[in-house]
């Protein structure tokens, strides 16, 4: 049960993009743990297990820092949340070589290099692997990672209701078997509790891919009985939510809160709605853009054989406001812009100095696209009438950019010391995170924190929230179809 767990910090450290290869990742995690963040969310497939390895390195190092810390970090000071479901990377190779076995009928093929399963054999293997990578005897919360993959494989949006109901029942049979294994693991002491992380918790109940949550406690009770446990150890749900996607909060989140379960929220700054996709963050206009653009054009214009590069730069310059969203730009970059540049570079036999200059342009161009997209997002959110006011020139002057799922990336800007207020003129990411962490259904908002500056901003927000007024229960109006701009 959730009572077995200590209180969660309102912000948690998400490890989706963190590992041992980047030294700054360890420093960011250390800063968060020192500052009062006690929840670390990871998964067996995050960076092929390297995210879990990072956790053990940081925690073991802090446990030995007798002089640097008020007291050494203890294992019980940290709530480690991990997950199992995806079979990819080294785990896929181990599966294909027969190192562990899962019946073919219990494996969902997502792609040639990504499978999915919640079979007890797989869960048992993954817990052992996680414990080894984490260097610990137990995991506080172990989640089934998106068990709705069974539905995604077997039904469509056009499937009859009876077919959807049939496959939901089969999915629940798989979940029950997984719960029984997790109850055995709780009995062995390898995990303290378990739950489900599901994107489908955030869908409407009428969606064919929706994962019904109201029967999960009954399944957990049945699983506990089958495992010989007096009470079940189902403790936690996790799902995406943000200020534009509140379905999970109003449905699964409220249900979980009412039943004493813990609620973890992910994807707080990336919203995907019927009206468009939104990166809920403010990005400053890059001051260096015009200078870098002009330098690149001048450099390649001085050569007689690089007109194709000059034309491409000028074309991109004209398109900087035309990308529907930052996601649209990132797709165009990978599918069109980079391939064209690589082809041109090969054809012209460009030097390393030439490619370095092009990369400088692409870096600052990405910042410019993000700026234009964030301006549209800020305007859209302001016009919803939910209390957000754009900071006008403040974001640009203070360098307040923010990463897709990270708390404030502007290293030169810290959160203001005042309490979180929906009337404050703050960067969009601060407003959205401040709103989300104060929702009464939410125990912890998970953020990808890959730099110490992001960690300091997260800790500042954590302090501000502790000083803020009582939790907001406000919801936002549903945007009128056709009025939103994807950004």
Beta strands, then each sheet from edge to edge (+ up, - down):
strand 1: 11-14
strand 2: 39-41
strand 3: 79-84
strand 4: 86-88
strand 5: 108-111
strand 6: 114-116
strand 7: 139-145
strand 8: 191-197
strand 9: 234-240
strand 10: 262-266
strand 11: 270-273
strand 12: 276-279
strand 13: 444-448
sheet 1: 1+ 2+ 3+ 7+ 8+ 9+ 10+ 13+ 1+
sheet 2: 4+ 6- 5+
sheet 3: 11+ 12-
end
